[in-house]
Amino acid sequence: MNDIVEKLIDLCRFYGTDYSTDTCFRTITTIKCGGKIALTVEPRRVIQACAIYSALQKYGVRHIVLGMGSNVVASEKDYDGVVLNMRRLTGCRVRGNSVVALGGTSTAAVFDALQKHSLTKGEFLGCIPATIGGAAVMNAGCYGQCMSDIVSEVLVLKEGKLTVLKNSQCNFAKRHSNLDNCLVVAVKLQLPFGDNVRQRAEEMRRAKRLSQPLNFPSAGSALYCADGKCIPSLEADKCGFKGVRLGGAKVSEKHAGFVLNVDKAMGEDIYLLVSIIKETLKKKTGSDIRTEIKFVGMP
């Protein structure tokens, strides 16, 4: 692994790409836990991101592509792999009712562009802490809106080639797509014109402040129901999980769908608590309960 890391560092130097060998997950994820990463790469240009991702594929290196780190929980153990951190690969352009954004552009920045041009159906982008690429990968959404409704095309790097995928080729489903096996370079959105865009977004933000725990670090909603037969947070509440604590991790007393880092929680604390809730709900409801959080370095 050390030899491959050195090769990747040489590649970073060749392309002028920023990199680090002492970054920890706790500093680049919203839940603020996780150990040291062998190599973190932060491309600012498309050619840099594509070169590094192609090398990772070529060498078969253990890696993850990270955006804002808002749904990632990592182990406290050192991560013997590479994090391709996309949050500096930014840029957004609006033409008519089409928006094209580079994969690392924040959803907040994309929403700002939407509201300036009176484009609607994407107000939820102003409510989620993500990159537009990460939002596309997980088909993010809230309050009745989601990425699959507004994505027109996605430019991806797959098997060494840049390819444009249409919406129908992304296999979008509840918090799912087939984009997690490639690098999302850019996303094209198609939205209708509308009025009161800022007002609708503020109503969503207000609802979020009232219903969700924003006073402690978290990785967002922990679970979702793929078959739509139940709402995991409501079932977790019925099962008495609100306020349950394991180490530094605690189920929110405000919203049972969130597991919080209340006191220097380890990634393993979060993982175990979410796993207990998940298995309990699966047995109780018989529904297809899945983890919305991406766990790194854990089973």
N, C-alpha and C positions, 0 to 999 in steps of 0.2 A: 504493500500500500504506500509506503514512504516513497518508493521510486516513482509511482504513478503521480503522487502529489507533487513531486518535484517537476515532472513533465508538465503537469497542469499549471504550475506556477510559471514555468518557462513560457507556456502558451499565453498566460495572462500578461507577462512582461512584453511579449512580442506584440500583442494587440493593445497594450496600454490599459489593461483592465484592472480595476481595483480588486484586491484580494486581502484576506486576513487568515492567520493561523491561530489566532487566540480569541476568536469570537465565541460567545456562549449563547445557547438558545434563549436563556433567560433575558438577554438584552434585545432580542429581535422578535419576540413573541408577546402577544398581549397578556398572556397569563403569567408571564415572568417566572418561568421555571425551566430547568433543563441544563445539561452539561456543555462542556467545551466541544467545538466542532473542529475536525482535522483541517478543513479548508472551506472558507466562505468566499464566494466570488460575487462581485457586484458589477455587472455590465451596465454601461451607460449608452451603448450603441447596439443596434441589431446585429452587426457583424461580430461583435464581441460575444453576445449571448449565444449566437448560433455556433461559433467556433468552440466555445466551452462545452455546450450541450452535446455537440457532435463527438467531441473527445470523450465525454463521460459515457456515451453510448458505445463508442469504439473500444474503450478499455474495460467496459462492464463494471464501472465504479458504482458503488453504493451511493445514492444521492437523492436529494429531494429538491424540488423547485418551490421557492418560498415567495409569497407576496408580502402582505402586511403581517403575516403570522398570527392572524386572528382566530384561526381554528386549528392550531397546531399545539400539541403538548408533547414535550420531549423528555426522555429519561434523564436522570441526573448523571448517568454514566457518560463518559466521553463518547462522542459520535465519530466512529471511524469511517467517515464518508465526506461527501461534498454537499454544501448547500449553495444552490444557485439562487441568489437573492435578487429578485427582479425589480425591486421597488425604485431603482434609479433609472430604469428604462422607460422614460415617460414622454408623452406627447399626445395631443388631442386636436383633431381638426373636424370642423362642422361644415358640411355643404348641403344646403337645403334641409331635408329631413334625415340626412345620413350623418352618422358620427363614426369616425375612425380613430381609435386610441391604441397606442402601444401597450403591450401586456402589463407593464409595471405601473401604468397610470392609476392613481387612486380613484376609487369610485366617487369620492367627494369631488375631485377635479372634473370628472366626467359629468357629474350632476351640475356643477357650476356652468359648464358649457351648455347643457340642456336647457337650463332655466333662462340663460341669456338669449337663447334662440327660440324660446317658447315651445319646446318639445316636451311632450307629456308621455306617460306610461313608464317613465324611468325614475320617478320620484324616490323610489326605494333606495336608489343608489346613494342618496344623500344621508341614508340612515345606517349603512353598513360599513364597517372598517375593513376594506379589502382593496386589492388591485383589481382592475377590470379583467385581467387574465385569470386570476384566482376565482373571481366571481363567476366567470364563464365555466371554468372547470367544474365547480360544485353546483352550478345552476342556482346560485344564490337568489334569495328573494325574501320578501316580507310584505305583510298587509295587502295580499292579493296580487302582487306584482312579482315577476321573476325574470331572470335573464333569458330563458328560452322564448319568452314572448317578444323580446326586442332584438335578439341577436339575428343578424342577417347572414354574416359570414365570419369565419375565423381563419386567420393565417397562422399555420402551425409549421413547426419543423419536426418532421417525422422520418425516421430512417434516412437521415442525411439530406432530405429534400424539403424545400419550402412548398407547402401545399395549401390551397384554399379549400376549406370545408364549408358547405352550405349548412344552414340550420338543420335540415333534415338528416345530414350526415353526422351530426354530433351526438345522436342517441340521447337526447335530453330526457330526464325523468326527475322525479322528486330528489333534489339535492344530488344529482348525478349527471354525468356525461361520459363520453368516451375520450375526453381530452386529457385525462390524467396520464396517458402513456405517450405524450408528446410535449413539445414546448409551445405554449401559446405566445406567439410573437405580437399579434395585433388582433383586435376585435372590431368588427363593423356592426353598428347598431342602426336599425331603421325604426323611426318613431314618428307618430303623428304630431301635428301642431295642435296646441291647446292653450287654454287660459288657466290662470291661477296655479301655475306649476309650483311656485315657491310656497304658496299657501298650503297646498296638499302635502308637500314635503314637510312643512313645519307641523302639520297635524300628525303626520307619522312620527316625527321626532318627539312630539309631546306624548303620544301614546307609548312610545318606547321608554321615555323617562318615567312615566307613571307605572309601567308594568314590569320593567326589567331592572335588575340590580346593576347599577353602574358605578357603585362606590368601591368595588374590589376588582382586582384583575380576574379575567375569565377568558375562556376560549369560545364564548358564545353559547348558543343552544347545543346541548350535549347529544341529544338523541332525536331521531325522527322516525316516523312510521311509514315504511315504504308502500304498504298496501292501503294506507289511508283509513284503516279501521278504528284507530284511536288517536288521541293526542297524548303523547308520552308525558308531557309536563303535568297534565291534569291527572293522569293515572299515578304518576309519582307522588303527587300531592295526596291523593286518596290513600296511598300506601304509607303515608306518614314520613316521607323522606325529607320534607322541609326541615332545615336546621341540622340534619344529620352530619356529623363531622368525622373525618378520618385523617389523623395527622394535621397538617395545615390546610387541608381541603374541606370545604363545607358546602352542602347544598343550600342554595339561597332560600331564605325565609320569605322572600318576596315573590320568587318565581322558581318552582321546583325543576324547571328545565335547565337551570344553570348551576354548575359546580364552580365555586369560587376559590381563589387563592387568598385565604384570610390571614395566614401566618407562615410565610416562607415555605409554602407547600412544595413537596417534591413532585415531579411528574408522575412517579409511581403512586403517590397518594391520589392524584386526580384519576389516574387510570383505574385503580382498584375500586374507587367509589363509583365511577361511571359504570364499570363492569357489573358491580353488584346491582345497581338500579336497572340496568339493561336486562340482565337475566331474570330479575324479579318480575319486571313488566312483561317479558316474553312469556313466562309461565302463567302469569295472571290473565293476560289478555289473549294469548294465542296469536298475537299479531306479529308482523314482520318488523320488529324494532331494530333499528340500525344506529350505529355511532356516526354522528355528524362531525365530531372532532377527529382530526388525523393524529394518531399516536405514532411517535417516532422512537425506535429503540425499545419497544415493548411488544409483547405477543400480539 
